[in-house]
Amino acid sequence: DAFTRAWLMACRRVLKPNGTIWVIGSYHNIFRVGSQLQDLGFWLLNDVIWRKTNPMPNFRGRRFQNAHETLIWASRDQKGKGYTFNYEAMKAANDDVQMRSDWLFPICTGSERLKDENGDKVHPTQKPEALLARIMMASSKPGDVILDPFFGSGTTGAVAKRLGRHFVGIEREQSYIDAATARIDAVEPLGKAELTVMTGKRAEPRVAFTSVLEAGLLRPGTVLCDERRRFAAIVRADGTLAANGEAGSIHRIGAKVQGFDACNGWTFWHYEENGALKPIDALRKVIRDQMAVAGA
């Protein structure tokens, strides 16, 4: 317990406020590790079950076959906002269904398993690259730094290099260091196109309606309407809309004219261009594209 607490404290010290930590273990240790995480102030986000398609059999027949390991995903503390979770990418990878917290992967076998010159396994618990790849694709971005304080045979480093992440590995066994170094040297990183992560609306930068006016994409006095031309509102210089004696945001006025409690003004309101109606959300996209170019 003292050792676990010490390394978790060290990890928490270097973890960025918007960073997260993953730990993995079996029934032997994962519950004690989870307890230490909570005692130290980490905020648990998920526990994930890695179900092994080809687990080792229980030869003695005195217990159930151990067919899974548990992963715990946690942020630095309860206030740890802004951490990375590539929800849309995970959903797309799961046939457009929400990714669940039980993952099915085989244990590391075949050509992926590192062997020494005698044909023996280099590391007794080498993790499958697919497992680490899912973790990194779910909770990090290209260019992020990933720390593995128990580097072993270098699975974290190999996957990080392939996926365009930086990594720091800590390992004391020289045989593991040698194997990991050779393994990582042989990895070919993926290109930028392959590493593009699918994002959803929630991941896109916020744009104020005033930005559309400031960019000259709409002018004060422009009349907006819904796509069926049932309702109309005038754009004011301060970025609000006016309709039926009321003034407010694009969302508030959109809701008011319809008699609703809420409305997405970006998709409700339209402007006219060359005789055709277009949603003002198209102008928001122009602003976002400009922001992306400026940040590149």
N, C-alpha and C positions, 0 to 999 in steps of 0.2 A: 504493500500500500504506500509506503514512504517513497519508493522508487517511482511508482506511477504518479503520485502527486507531484514529485519533483519535475518529471519530464512534461507533464501537462502544464505546470506553472511556467516552465520555460517556453513552451509553445504559445501559451496565452500572452506572454510578454512580447513576443515578436509578431503576433497575429494582428493584422490591420483591423481597425474598427469595423470595417465592412467585410472582413474575411470570415471564413468558416473552417471548421476542422472535421475530419472524418477519422473515426477509429473503428477497428474491426477486431473481432474476437469470437471465441466459442463460449460455451457454457462455463468453461473453467475460469474465465476472467472478465468477460464483458460486463457483467452486472456490477462488479466492483469498480471497473473503469467508469461505467456510467454514473455510479454514485459519486466518484471523485470529480467527474466533470461538473455535476450539479453543485457539489460543495464548493467548487472553485468559482462558480458564477457563470459558467457557460450556459447558454440557452439551447435546449434540445429542440431541433427542428423536425427530425424524423428518425425513426429506427427502421432500418431496411434489412430484410431477410435475403441473404444469398442462398438460394436453394441449389444444391449441387446435383447436376444430372447424373453424375457418376461417382457418388461418394464411396469412401473406403468402407468395406463391410465390417461389421462387428463380429470378429471371429469367435469370441468366447460365448456369445449368445446370452449375455447376462443383462444387456441393456438394449434400448432401441438403437437402431443405426443412426449415427450422427450425420445427418444429411444437410445441415445448413450452418452458416455462420451469421452473426449479427453485426451490422454496421450501425454506428450512431453518427448522425450529422448534426452539428451544433454551431451556433454563432458565438461570437466572443462573449456576449452578454445579452440580456433581454432588450437592451436599447440598440442592438446591432442591426440597424436598418441599412438598406441598400446593398445587402449581400447578393451575390450572383445566383440566380436560378433560371436556367434557360428552359422555361416551361414549354414554350412552343416547340422548341427543338426536340424535347423529350416526347412530347405528344405526337409530333410528326414521325418520330422514329418508332412509335408504338401503334402504327396504322391509324393515326388521328384519334386515338383514345388516350385519356389521361394515363400517364405512366404510374403504375402502382408501386408500392413499397416492398413487393416481393419479386426478386430478380432471379431468373433461371440461367445459370451458366455452368459449364463443366469445370472440373478442377483442371489445373494445368497439366497437360500430357503431351505426348508426341513431340514434334520438332520444336515446339515452343519451350519445352522443359529443358533447362540447362543441365548438361552432363559434363563430368570431368573426363580426363584421359582414360580412366578406368571404366567409364560408362556409368558411374554412380551419380546420383542427383547432387547438384552443386548446393542446393538449398532445400531443406525439408518441407518448407511451407511456401514455395513460390506461388504467387497469386497469378491468375490468368490475366493477360493484358486486356481482354474485353471488359473485365470488371473495373479495372482502373480507368479505362477509356470512358466508360459510362459515367463514372464519378466526375472525371474532369470535364466531359462535355456538358454535364448537368450543372456544375457549380463553379466553373471558371471560364475565362475568356483567353483567346490567344494573347500572348505577352504577359500573362499573369505569372507570378512566382509561386511554386509549390514546394513546400518543405516536407521531407520524409525523414524523421529522426531515426528510423529503423530501416535503412535502405536495402539491406539484404542483397539479393541478386540484381537489383536495379530495375525492377518492373516499373516503378513510378517514373524513373528517369527516362527509360526507353519510350514509354507512352507519352510523357510530357514533350520530349523532343519531336516525336512524330506529329503531335497535335499542336505544335507551335507554342508551347508553354516553356517558361524557364523553370529550373528546379535546383534545389539544394538538397543533397543527400548526406546523411550522417551514418557512418558504419565503422565498426572497430575491427572486424575480422578481415584480414588481408586477402584471404581466398575469395571472399564475397566481393571485395573491392575490385580485385583483378577481373573477376567474371563480369561484374556490372560495367566496368570500363570498356571491356571488349564488346559487350553487348550493345551499349549505347553508341559506341563509335560506328557500329554497322547500321544504325537506324537512319533511314532517309526521311527527312521531314516532309509533310504534306504541303502542297501549294496553298496559296491564299484562297483560291476558289473553293478548294475542298474543305477549307476550315471555316468558311462563312457559316455563321450560326443563325438559324431561323429565329426571328424575334416577333413578338406580338405587339399590339398597340401599347400595352403597359410599359414596354421597354423603350419606347420611342420618347425623344425629348419633348417636354411640354412646350407648347406654343400659345402665347396669348393672342387674342383676336387683334389687339392693337398692333402686333407685329405685322399683320397683313396690311394695315393702313400705313404703317411706317415704311414698309417696303414699296408702297405705291401700287400694290396689287388691287386695292379697292380705294375709292375716294369717299370722303364724307358726303352724304346726300344720296349715295347709291341706294336704290330700292332693292331689297332682298325679298324673296318669296319662297314658299314651299314648292315642291316639284309639281304639284297640281294647281298652283297659282290660287289657292284658296285664301292664303294669309299673306300679308305684306308688312314690312318694317323698314324704317329708314336708318341707315348707318350714320351715327353721329361722330363728331371729331374726336371724342374721348374714347371711342371703341365700344360704346354701348349702342343698343338699338332702341328705337322708339316706335311704339305701335299702340293705337287705341288709347292714347293719353298716358301710357305707361312707358317707363324707360328702365333698362337693365341690361344684363349680359345676354349674349346670344342664346344661352341655355334658358335663362329665366323668361325672356320674352317668348321664346319658342314654346315653353310650357304654358305661359299665360294665354297666348292666342288660341291654344288648343283646349284650354281648360284642364290641363294635366298638372300633376305634381312635379314632374321632371321631364327633361328633354335634352337630347344631344344636339345642341345647336349647330355643330359642325356638319352633321349629315342632314339636318332638317332644312336649314336655310340654303337657298340657291341664288346665284347671280346669273345675269344673262350675258352671253357672249356670242356675237354673230347669230343672234336669233335662237340660240339653244341655251337651255338652263343647265348649269353645272353647280354641284355642291361646293360650298366654301371650303370643304375639307380638301379639295384639290389645291386650294391656295395654301393651306397649312402644309401640304406635302411639298410645295415649292420652297417654303421657308425651311422645312426640315432638310431638304436636299442641300440648300445653301449652307445650313449649319454643319452638315456632314462634310462638305467640301472645305469649309473654314477650319474644321477640326482635323482634317486629314494631314 
